[in-house]
Structures are given as C-alpha cells and as structure tokens.
C-alpha cells in the first residue's frame, strides 16, 4: 500500500488540487455572474429612476400648462361675457339711432309736405 501511495500520491494530489481549482473557479465565475447581474439591475434601476424623474418633470410642466390654459380660458370667457354685453348695448343703441333717424326722416318729409303745400296754396291763391 505504501508503494501504491508513493506512486499514486502525485496523481491523487493533482486530482484533489484539480477538483479544488475547479470548485474555486466555479465559485469565482458564479460570484462574477452575480456581480454582473447586480450591476445590470443597478443600471436598470438608475435608468428607471431617470425615466420616472423625467416623466414627473414633464407631467409637472404639463400641469402648469394646463393651469395656465385654464386661466386663459376663464379670462377669455369673462371677456366674451363682457363683449356680449357690449354687443347687446350697441345693438340697442343702433335700434335707438335707427328710430331717431326714422323719426327725423318722417319730420323732414312732413316739413317738406308742409312747405310744398303752403307755397302751392300760395301760388293758387295768387293766381286766383
């Protein structure tokens, strides 16, 4: 047995060291894979955080734009109400001016008739 160990000892040690090296290398690769996976997950988380941050900033900007637009719409609606009131007032004023024009035109026609009838009566009475 002693001879067997002496002749086979280097092969046995080499085998044990080979198995140990294999196991060590396997652990090292496993640790390296875990590190790469961890780095990849960290990179994805950072990208996601950046995406969420950018999206939130855009949403905040859009919310501000919406508030600004709502304010402008309210202002325009208020101006529209004022314009409608002004238009109604101007329409009433136009109606009043048309009525005044019609009345003045009627007065002028009545005066013309009165002036035309008076001179014609005067001409008739002068002729008689």
OpenMM code with the backbone's topology and positions (N, CA, C; nanometers):
from openmm import Vec3, app, unit

residues = "UNK UNK UNK UNK UNK UNK UNK UNK UNK UNK UNK UNK UNK UNK UNK UNK UNK UNK UNK UNK UNK UNK UNK UNK UNK UNK UNK UNK UNK UNK UNK UNK UNK UNK UNK UNK UNK UNK UNK UNK UNK UNK UNK UNK UNK UNK UNK UNK UNK UNK UNK UNK UNK UNK UNK UNK UNK UNK UNK UNK UNK UNK UNK UNK UNK UNK UNK UNK UNK UNK UNK UNK UNK UNK UNK UNK UNK UNK UNK UNK UNK UNK UNK UNK UNK UNK UNK UNK UNK UNK UNK UNK UNK UNK UNK UNK UNK UNK UNK UNK UNK UNK UNK UNK UNK UNK UNK UNK UNK UNK UNK UNK UNK UNK UNK UNK UNK UNK UNK UNK UNK UNK UNK UNK UNK UNK UNK UNK".split()
positions = [
    Vec3(0.0815, -0.1163, 0.0000),
    Vec3(0.0000, 0.0000, 0.0000),
    Vec3(0.0873, 0.1245, 0.0000),
    Vec3(0.2003, 0.1110, 0.0695),
    Vec3(0.2910, 0.2235, 0.0765),
    Vec3(0.3426, 0.2553, -0.0631),
    Vec3(0.3725, 0.1521, -0.1369),
    Vec3(0.4210, 0.1740, -0.2728),
    Vec3(0.3128, 0.2389, -0.3593),
    Vec3(0.1939, 0.1888, -0.3391),
    Vec3(0.0828, 0.2443, -0.4165),
    Vec3(0.0666, 0.3933, -0.3883),
    Vec3(0.0746, 0.4304, -0.2606),
    Vec3(0.0603, 0.5713, -0.2233),
    Vec3(0.1762, 0.6520, -0.2772),
    Vec3(0.2953, 0.5968, -0.2711),
    Vec3(0.4114, 0.6712, -0.3196),
    Vec3(0.4021, 0.6935, -0.4701),
    Vec3(0.3562, 0.5960, -0.5409),
    Vec3(0.3489, 0.6131, -0.6857),
    Vec3(0.2247, 0.6928, -0.7269),
    Vec3(0.1225, 0.6773, -0.6542),
    Vec3(-0.0030, 0.7421, -0.6935),
    Vec3(-0.0293, 0.8748, -0.6209),
    Vec3(0.0523, 0.9047, -0.5198),
    Vec3(0.0328, 1.0274, -0.4420),
    Vec3(0.0349, 1.1526, -0.5290),
    Vec3(0.1296, 1.1694, -0.6192),
    Vec3(0.1255, 1.2893, -0.7022),
    Vec3(-0.0023, 1.2968, -0.7852),
    Vec3(-0.0512, 1.1856, -0.8343),
    Vec3(-0.1741, 1.1864, -0.9134),
    Vec3(-0.2931, 1.2201, -0.8253),
    Vec3(-0.2954, 1.1673, -0.7047),
    Vec3(-0.4053, 1.1943, -0.6111),
    Vec3(-0.4034, 1.3418, -0.5727),
    Vec3(-0.2859, 1.3941, -0.5406),
    Vec3(-0.2745, 1.5366, -0.5031),
    Vec3(-0.3159, 1.6233, -0.6212),
    Vec3(-0.2710, 1.5863, -0.7395),
    Vec3(-0.3078, 1.6618, -0.8592),
    Vec3(-0.4587, 1.6568, -0.8786),
    Vec3(-0.5197, 1.5434, -0.8594),
    Vec3(-0.6648, 1.5281, -0.8726),
    Vec3(-0.7387, 1.6130, -0.7712),
    Vec3(-0.6917, 1.6085, -0.6453),
    Vec3(-0.7556, 1.6873, -0.5390),
    Vec3(-0.7404, 1.8365, -0.5673),
    Vec3(-0.6176, 1.8750, -0.6064),
    Vec3(-0.5949, 2.0162, -0.6387),
    Vec3(-0.6760, 2.0575, -0.7616),
    Vec3(-0.6901, 1.9665, -0.8578),
    Vec3(-0.7709, 1.9958, -0.9776),
    Vec3(-0.9168, 2.0174, -0.9416),
    Vec3(-0.9672, 1.9292, -0.8557),
    Vec3(-1.1060, 1.9442, -0.8098),
    Vec3(-1.1212, 2.0737, -0.7312),
    Vec3(-1.0227, 2.1036, -0.6456),
    Vec3(-1.0269, 2.2280, -0.5677),
    Vec3(-1.0218, 2.3501, -0.6590),
    Vec3(-0.9332, 2.3437, -0.7610),
    Vec3(-0.9236, 2.4551, -0.8557),
    Vec3(-1.0538, 2.4705, -0.9330),
    Vec3(-1.1117, 2.3563, -0.9723),
    Vec3(-1.2387, 2.3595, -1.0449),
    Vec3(-1.3472, 2.4234, -0.9594),
    Vec3(-1.3575, 2.3818, -0.8327),
    Vec3(-1.4580, 2.4377, -0.7419),
    Vec3(-1.4334, 2.5860, -0.7158),
    Vec3(-1.3062, 2.6224, -0.6993),
    Vec3(-1.2719, 2.7637, -0.6776),
    Vec3(-1.3110, 2.8468, -0.7999),
    Vec3(-1.2758, 2.7972, -0.9168),
    Vec3(-1.3080, 2.8692, -1.0410),
    Vec3(-1.4592, 2.8790, -1.0591),
    Vec3(-1.5299, 2.7755, -1.0260),
    Vec3(-1.6760, 2.7762, -1.0365),
    Vec3(-1.7358, 2.8819, -0.9442),
    Vec3(-1.6846, 2.8877, -0.8215),
    Vec3(-1.7326, 2.9903, -0.7265),
    Vec3(-1.6997, 3.1303, -0.7769),
    Vec3(-1.5784, 3.1453, -0.8305),
    Vec3(-1.5367, 3.2765, -0.8811),
    Vec3(-1.6272, 3.3192, -0.9968),
    Vec3(-1.6555, 3.2309, -1.0898),
    Vec3(-1.7430, 3.2625, -1.2028),
    Vec3(-1.8841, 3.2928, -1.1535),
    Vec3(-1.9300, 3.2157, -1.0571),
    Vec3(-2.0628, 3.2401, -1.0017),
    Vec3(-2.0686, 3.3791, -0.9365),
    Vec3(-1.9648, 3.4123, -0.8606),
    Vec3(-1.9591, 3.5444, -0.7974),
    Vec3(-1.9514, 3.6529, -0.9033),
    Vec3(-1.8761, 3.6281, -1.0095),
    Vec3(-1.8640, 3.7260, -1.1176),
    Vec3(-1.9977, 3.7441, -1.1879),
    Vec3(-2.0690, 3.6356, -1.2129),
    Vec3(-2.2017, 3.6428, -1.2753),
    Vec3(-2.2967, 3.7202, -1.1854),
    Vec3(-2.2928, 3.6917, -1.0560),
    Vec3(-2.3787, 3.7651, -0.9625),
    Vec3(-2.3451, 3.9133, -0.9624),
    Vec3(-2.2184, 3.9478, -0.9701),
    Vec3(-2.1763, 4.0886, -0.9725),
    Vec3(-2.2262, 4.1557, -1.1005),
    Vec3(-2.2128, 4.0872, -1.2130),
    Vec3(-2.2602, 4.1424, -1.3401),
    Vec3(-2.4115, 4.1605, -1.3357),
    Vec3(-2.4822, 4.0618, -1.2846),
    Vec3(-2.6282, 4.0727, -1.2719),
    Vec3(-2.6658, 4.1874, -1.1795),
    Vec3(-2.5926, 4.1995, -1.0691),
    Vec3(-2.6181, 4.3084, -0.9744),
    Vec3(-2.5937, 4.4434, -1.0405),
    Vec3(-2.4854, 4.4550, -1.1161),
    Vec3(-2.4557, 4.5808, -1.1865),
    Vec3(-2.5641, 4.6119, -1.2899),
    Vec3(-2.6090, 4.5065, -1.3596),
    Vec3(-2.7141, 4.5262, -1.4600),
    Vec3(-2.8435, 4.5732, -1.3941),
    Vec3(-2.8788, 4.5108, -1.2823),
    Vec3(-3.0002, 4.5511, -1.2102),
    Vec3(-2.9862, 4.6951, -1.1610),
    Vec3(-2.8692, 4.7298, -1.1099),
    Vec3(-2.8453, 4.8666, -1.0621),
    Vec3(-2.8578, 4.9661, -1.1780),
    Vec3(-2.8015, 4.9303, -1.2931),
    Vec3(-2.8105, 5.0178, -1.4103),
    Vec3(-2.9561, 5.0346, -1.4546),
    Vec3(-3.0336, 4.9248, -1.4513),
    Vec3(-3.1751, 4.9328, -1.4870),
    Vec3(-3.2513, 5.0197, -1.3877),
    Vec3(-3.2196, 5.0055, -1.2595),
    Vec3(-3.2867, 5.0872, -1.1579),
    Vec3(-3.2538, 5.2348, -1.1785),
    Vec3(-3.1277, 5.2646, -1.2090),
    Vec3(-3.0896, 5.4040, -1.2331),
    Vec3(-3.1602, 5.4589, -1.3569),
    Vec3(-3.1673, 5.3771, -1.4627),
    Vec3(-3.2372, 5.4205, -1.5839),
    Vec3(-3.3850, 5.4439, -1.5537),
    Vec3(-3.4446, 5.3559, -1.4752),
    Vec3(-3.5855, 5.3706, -1.4385),
    Vec3(-3.6068, 5.4973, -1.3556),
    Vec3(-3.5181, 5.5215, -1.2605),
    Vec3(-3.5300, 5.6430, -1.1783),
    Vec3(-3.5196, 5.7674, -1.2651),
    Vec3(-3.4274, 5.7656, -1.3601),
    Vec3(-3.4118, 5.8797, -1.4511),
    Vec3(-3.5381, 5.8978, -1.5345),
    Vec3(-3.5903, 5.7856, -1.5866),
    Vec3(-3.7132, 5.7905, -1.6658),
    Vec3(-3.8289, 5.8471, -1.5839),
    Vec3(-3.8441, 5.7975, -1.4623),
    Vec3(-3.9528, 5.8445, -1.3761),
    Vec3(-3.9343, 5.9924, -1.3434),
    Vec3(-3.8129, 6.0320, -1.3141),
    Vec3(-3.7844, 6.1719, -1.2828),
    Vec3(-3.8175, 6.2624, -1.4020),
    Vec3(-3.7737, 6.2220, -1.5215),
    Vec3(-3.8043, 6.2996, -1.6417),
    Vec3(-3.9542, 6.3040, -1.6684),
    Vec3(-4.0199, 6.1907, -1.6510),
    Vec3(-4.1646, 6.1852, -1.6729),
    Vec3(-4.2386, 6.2750, -1.5738),
    Vec3(-4.1957, 6.2708, -1.4499),
    Vec3(-4.2583, 6.3586, -1.3488),
    Vec3(-4.2360, 6.5046, -1.3813),
    Vec3(-4.1158, 6.5382, -1.4276),
    Vec3(-4.0880, 6.6775, -1.4648),
    Vec3(-4.1777, 6.7202, -1.5801),
    Vec3(-4.1936, 6.6321, -1.6799),
    Vec3(-4.2815, 6.6648, -1.7925),
    Vec3(-4.4262, 6.6779, -1.7470),
    Vec3(-4.4690, 6.5884, -1.6586),
    Vec3(-4.6056, 6.5964, -1.6074),
    Vec3(-4.6280, 6.7261, -1.5301),
    Vec3(-4.5297, 6.7642, -1.4490),
    Vec3(-4.5413, 6.8906, -1.3752),
    Vec3(-4.5497, 7.0084, -1.4716),
    Vec3(-4.4694, 7.0040, -1.5769),
    Vec3(-4.4729, 7.1112, -1.6774),
    Vec3(-4.6096, 7.1145, -1.7451),
    Vec3(-4.6625, 6.9960, -1.7786),
    Vec3(-4.7941, 6.9895, -1.8426),
    Vec3(-4.9037, 7.0366, -1.7487),
    Vec3(-4.8912, 7.0026, -1.6208),
    Vec3(-4.9899, 7.0510, -1.5231),
    Vec3(-4.9878, 7.2036, -1.5172),
    Vec3(-4.8681, 7.2604, -1.5188),
    Vec3(-4.8561, 7.4065, -1.5202),
    Vec3(-4.9175, 7.4656, -1.6456),
    Vec3(-4.8921, 7.4010, -1.7607),
    Vec3(-4.9510, 7.4478, -1.8862),
    Vec3(-5.1027, 7.4402, -1.8810),
    Vec3(-5.1541, 7.3326, -1.8238),
    Vec3(-5.2997, 7.3175, -1.8125),
    Vec3(-5.3578, 7.4279, -1.7245),
    Vec3(-5.2921, 7.4554, -1.6126),
    Vec3(-5.3418, 7.5625, -1.5250),
    Vec3(-5.3381, 7.6969, -1.5963),
    Vec3(-5.2306, 7.7220, -1.6709),
    Vec3(-5.2201, 7.8466, -1.7463),
    Vec3(-5.3317, 7.8550, -1.8498),
    Vec3(-5.3559, 7.7456, -1.9199),
    Vec3(-5.4611, 7.7443, -2.0218),
    Vec3(-5.5987, 7.7621, -1.9600),
    Vec3(-5.6214, 7.6984, -1.8448),
    Vec3(-5.7495, 7.7165, -1.7764),
    Vec3(-5.7693, 7.8622, -1.7373),
    Vec3(-5.6626, 7.9233, -1.6894),
    Vec3(-5.6700, 8.0645, -1.6529),
    Vec3(-5.7017, 8.1500, -1.7752),
    Vec3(-5.6354, 8.1206, -1.8875),
    Vec3(-5.6618, 8.1958, -2.0104),
    Vec3(-5.8044, 8.1733, -2.0584),
    Vec3(-5.8522, 8.0492, -2.0485),
    Vec3(-5.9897, 8.0191, -2.0896),
    Vec3(-6.0880, 8.0970, -2.0033),
    Vec3(-6.0647, 8.0994, -1.8714),
    Vec3(-6.1532, 8.1756, -1.7823),
    Vec3(-6.1510, 8.3229, -1.8178),
    Vec3(-6.0319, 8.3753, -1.8476),
    Vec3(-6.0204, 8.5153, -1.8857),
    Vec3(-6.0951, 8.5417, -2.0166),
    Vec3(-6.0786, 8.4514, -2.1138),
    Vec3(-6.1476, 8.4674, -2.2415),
    Vec3(-6.2987, 8.4564, -2.2251),
    Vec3(-6.3429, 8.3665, -2.1380),
    Vec3(-6.4868, 8.3548, -2.1140),
    Vec3(-6.5414, 8.4815, -2.0499),
    Vec3(-6.4653, 8.5378, -1.9571),
    Vec3(-6.5084, 8.6631, -1.8942),
    Vec3(-6.5121, 8.7745, -1.9982),
    Vec3(-6.4103, 8.7799, -2.0842),
    Vec3(-6.4084, 8.8807, -2.1903),
    Vec3(-6.5239, 8.8593, -2.2873),
    Vec3(-6.5556, 8.7326, -2.3138),
    Vec3(-6.6676, 8.7028, -2.4038),
    Vec3(-6.7976, 8.7550, -2.3445),
    Vec3(-6.8158, 8.7349, -2.2157),
    Vec3(-6.9377, 8.7837, -2.1493),
    Vec3(-6.9446, 8.9355, -2.1603),
    Vec3(-6.8315, 9.0021, -2.1350),
    Vec3(-6.8292, 9.1479, -2.1466),
    Vec3(-6.8577, 9.1926, -2.2899),
    Vec3(-6.8032, 9.1187, -2.3870),
    Vec3(-6.8252, 9.1543, -2.5272),
    Vec3(-6.9720, 9.1337, -2.5648),
    Vec3(-7.0333, 9.0277, -2.5146),
    Vec3(-7.1746, 9.0030, -2.5435),
    Vec3(-7.2589, 9.1169, -2.4854),
    Vec3(-7.2267, 9.1579, -2.3645),
    Vec3(-7.2990, 9.2693, -2.3016),
    Vec3(-7.2806, 9.3959, -2.3840),
    Vec3(-7.1576, 9.4214, -2.4283),
    Vec3(-7.1282, 9.5408, -2.5086),
    Vec3(-7.2014, 9.5339, -2.6425),
    Vec3(-7.2031, 9.4162, -2.7053),
    Vec3(-7.2729, 9.3997, -2.8329),
    Vec3(-7.4213, 9.4251, -2.8150),
    Vec3(-7.4791, 9.3699, -2.7088),
    Vec3(-7.6216, 9.3927, -2.6827),
    Vec3(-7.6493, 9.5410, -2.6625),
    Vec3(-7.5593, 9.6076, -2.5901),
    Vec3(-7.5746, 9.7509, -2.5679),
    Vec3(-7.5660, 9.8265, -2.7000),
    Vec3(-7.4702, 9.7898, -2.7832),
    Vec3(-7.4548, 9.8564, -2.9124),
    Vec3(-7.5729, 9.8270, -3.0044),
    Vec3(-7.6262, 9.7066, -2.9984),
    Vec3(-7.7438, 9.6746, -3.0787),
    Vec3(-7.8629, 9.7595, -3.0369),
    Vec3(-7.8794, 9.7781, -2.9057),
    Vec3(-7.9873, 9.8645, -2.8566),
    Vec3(-7.9655, 10.0076, -2.9042),
    Vec3(-7.8394, 10.0512, -2.8992),
    Vec3(-7.8069, 10.1864, -2.9423),
    Vec3(-7.8341, 10.2032, -3.0923),
    Vec3(-7.8017, 10.1026, -3.1711),
    Vec3(-7.8296, 10.1077, -3.3152),
    Vec3(-7.9795, 10.1175, -3.3382),
    Vec3(-8.0544, 10.0393, -3.2637),
    Vec3(-8.2012, 10.0446, -3.2772),
    Vec3(-8.2508, 10.1840, -3.2422),
    Vec3(-8.1974, 10.2434, -3.1348),
    Vec3(-8.2376, 10.3786, -3.0955),
    Vec3(-8.2033, 10.4793, -3.2049),
    Vec3(-8.0815, 10.4678, -3.2607),
    Vec3(-8.0403, 10.5599, -3.3663),
    Vec3(-8.1245, 10.5402, -3.4923),
    Vec3(-8.1589, 10.4165, -3.5240),
    Vec3(-8.2459, 10.3918, -3.6393),
    Vec3(-8.3823, 10.4560, -3.6161),
    Vec3(-8.4319, 10.4439, -3.4936),
    Vec3(-8.5614, 10.5042, -3.4601),
    Vec3(-8.5521, 10.6568, -3.4704),
    Vec3(-8.4428, 10.7139, -3.4190),
    Vec3(-8.4238, 10.8593, -3.4293),
    Vec3(-8.4163, 10.9011, -3.5758),
    Vec3(-8.3441, 10.8220, -3.6573),
    Vec3(-8.3323, 10.8526, -3.7994),
    Vec3(-8.4696, 10.8470, -3.8660),
    Vec3(-8.5439, 10.7422, -3.8349),
    Vec3(-8.6773, 10.7266, -3.8931),
    Vec3(-8.7652, 10.8440, -3.8520),
    Vec3(-8.7584, 10.8838, -3.7255),
    Vec3(-8.8389, 10.9972, -3.6770),
    Vec3(-8.7970, 11.1268, -3.7461),
    Vec3(-8.6659, 11.1498, -3.7576),
    Vec3(-8.6192, 11.2716, -3.8248),
    Vec3(-8.6564, 11.2714, -3.9727),
    Vec3(-8.6456, 11.1568, -4.0357),
    Vec3(-8.6823, 11.1455, -4.1766),
    Vec3(-8.8305, 11.1759, -4.1935),
    Vec3(-8.9107, 11.1216, -4.1023),
    Vec3(-9.0557, 11.1461, -4.1081),
    Vec3(-9.0839, 11.2942, -4.0863),
    Vec3(-9.0137, 11.3564, -3.9898),
    Vec3(-9.0320, 11.5006, -3.9668),
    Vec3(-8.9950, 11.5813, -4.0898),
    Vec3(-8.8835, 11.5434, -4.1532),
    Vec3(-8.8396, 11.6148, -4.2730),
    Vec3(-8.9408, 11.5981, -4.3865),
    Vec3(-8.9932, 11.4774, -4.4018),
    Vec3(-9.0938, 11.4559, -4.5054),
    Vec3(-9.2195, 11.5369, -4.4755),
    Vec3(-9.2562, 11.5408, -4.3483),
    Vec3(-9.3746, 11.6193, -4.3104),
    Vec3(-9.3499, 11.7672, -4.3334),
    Vec3(-9.2308, 11.8172, -4.3036),
    Vec3(-9.1984, 11.9581, -4.3281),
    Vec3(-9.2002, 11.9874, -4.4775),
    Vec3(-9.1390, 11.8950, -4.5545),
    Vec3(-9.1374, 11.9150, -4.6993),
    Vec3(-9.2797, 11.9196, -4.7543),
    Vec3(-9.3642, 11.8335, -4.7047),
    Vec3(-9.5028, 11.8340, -4.7489),
    Vec3(-9.5690, 11.9645, -4.7076),
    Vec3(-9.5386, 12.0076, -4.5867),
    Vec3(-9.5969, 12.1321, -4.5377),
    Vec3(-9.5445, 12.2514, -4.6167),
    Vec3(-9.4177, 12.2534, -4.6493),
    Vec3(-9.3580, 12.3626, -4.7271),
    Vec3(-9.4098, 12.3558, -4.8687),
    Vec3(-9.4197, 12.2391, -4.9254),
    Vec3(-9.4663, 12.2243, -5.0631),
    Vec3(-9.6140, 12.2587, -5.0737),
    Vec3(-9.6923, 12.2257, -4.9747),
    Vec3(-9.8347, 12.2559, -4.9817),
    Vec3(-9.8597, 12.4017, -4.9569),
    Vec3(-9.7825, 12.4619, -4.8713),
    Vec3(-9.8028, 12.6036, -4.8436),
    Vec3(-9.7709, 12.6890, -4.9654),
    Vec3(-9.6536, 12.6736, -5.0287),
    Vec3(-9.6273, 12.7549, -5.1463),
    Vec3(-9.7257, 12.7248, -5.2592),
    Vec3(-9.7660, 12.6016, -5.2760),
    Vec3(-9.8576, 12.5731, -5.3832),
    Vec3(-9.9935, 12.6358, -5.3542),
    Vec3(-10.0341, 12.6419, -5.2307),
    Vec3(-10.1580, 12.7082, -5.1940),
    Vec3(-10.1423, 12.8577, -5.2180),
    Vec3(-10.0226, 12.9059, -5.1832),
    Vec3(-9.9976, 13.0480, -5.2036),
    Vec3(-9.9963, 13.0810, -5.3504),
    Vec3(-9.9422, 12.9964, -5.4326),
    Vec3(-9.9410, 13.0196, -5.5774),
    Vec3(-10.0840, 13.0151, -5.6315),
    Vec3(-10.1635, 12.9228, -5.5773),
    Vec3(-10.3009, 12.9118, -5.6238),
    Vec3(-10.3793, 13.0353, -5.5826),
    Vec3(-10.3566, 13.0830, -5.4614),
    Vec3(-10.4309, 13.1990, -5.4175),
    Vec3(-10.3853, 13.3218, -5.4887),
    Vec3(-10.2551, 13.3304, -5.5274),
    Vec3(-10.2070, 13.4444, -5.6040),
    Vec3(-10.2661, 13.4415, -5.7426),
    Vec3(-10.2803, 13.3240, -5.7970),
    Vec3(-10.3327, 13.3117, -5.9322),
    Vec3(-10.4808, 13.3421, -5.9358),
    Vec3(-10.5538, 13.3274, -5.8348),
    Vec3(-10.6983, 13.3448, -5.8341),
    Vec3(-10.7270, 13.4848, -5.8125),
] * unit.nanometer
topology = app.Topology()
chain = topology.addChain("A")
for resn in residues:
    res = topology.addResidue(resn, chain)
    for name in ("N", "CA", "C"):
        topology.addAtom(name, app.Element.getBySymbol(name[0]), res)
